[in-house]
Amino acid sequence: MKALYFVLQAAPAASQQGGGAGFWIMILALFLVMWLFMIRPQRKQQKELEKFRKELAKGDKVITAGGIYGTVAEISEKTVLLKVDGEVKLRVDKNSLVRDFSEAQTEQK
């Protein structure tokens, strides 16, 4: 009686083992979709932002991450001096610059 009970319990487990390959295919497909729609576009955007920061020039109009609009007055290795209004100048980290303001104006028109 106990042997029959043991065999009946083991039978459903044996039929579930055949789906192992399908499980791994689904996991791989999930990672592929996540890479295509999330990771790849984010890396592309980061590369464009790095290129923008490397190509900064005096006189460029930029926006900081905090929303401050300014014109580049001086560039050093890690910081940028922005002319904000009149004679007001701010020194900010290059990594806080988000985009070129002059490009944003041309897109709106």
N, C-alpha and C positions, 0 to 999 in steps of 0.2 A: 504494500500500500504506500509506504513511504517512498519507494523507488518510483512509482508512478507519479506521485505528487512532484518529485524532483524533476522528472522528465517534462511534465506539463509546464513547470515554471521556466525551464530552460528553453523551451520551444519558441516563445515570442522573442526572446533575446536574439536567437539565431537569425530570425527573419529581419531584424532591424540592422544587422551588421552589413547588409548589402548596400546600404545608403551612404556609406562612408565617403566614397569618391564624389558623390553628388554634393555632399556637405562641403568638402574642400573646394570644389569648383565654385560653389556659391560664395564662399568666403573670399576667394581670389577675385571673383567678379565684383564683389562689394568694394574691395580695396581698389580695383581698377577704376570703378565709377567714381569713388571718392577722390582719387588722384586726378582724374580728368576734369572734374567739376569744381574741386576746391583747392588742391595744392598747386596744380599747374598754373592757373590764372593768378594766384597770389604770388608765386615766384616771378612771373612775368611782370607784374605790377611793381614788385620790389626792385627788379633790374632797371625798369624805366625810371624809378625814383632815384636810384643810385646814379644813373646816367645824368639826370637833371642836376643833381647836386654837384657832380664833377664838372659839368659844363657851365657852372655859374660864372657870370661876368659882371663887371661893374656897370651899373645902370639898369640891370634886370629888375623888373617889378615882380615881387614874390609875396606869398602868403605863408605865415607860420602856422603851425599846428594849433596855436591858440587863437587864430583868427586875426592876427595883426597884419595889415597890409603895409608894405614898405618897398623902398628901392635900395638895391645893394650899393653901398658906398665903399666898402672895403672887404676883402676876402683874405682870411688866413687859413691855416691848415684845418682847424676844427671849428672855427667860429666865423660869423659874418656880421659886419656892422651894417645895420639897416637905417636908412634915413626915413623916419616915419612921417613927420609933419614939420615943415619949416626947418628949424635947426635941431629938432629932437632926433637923437640917434640912439639906437638900442643895439647892444651886442648880444647875439643869439647863437646857439649851437647850430651847426649846419644840418644836423639830423632833425631839427624842428621845422625846417623848410619843407612845405608840402607840395606846392606847385607854382608855376609861373603865372602871375596875375595877368600879364599882357595876353597870354594864350586864352585865358578865361574870358577876357573882353571880346576877342575876335570870335569865339564860339557863340556868344550871345547875339551877335549882330547877324 
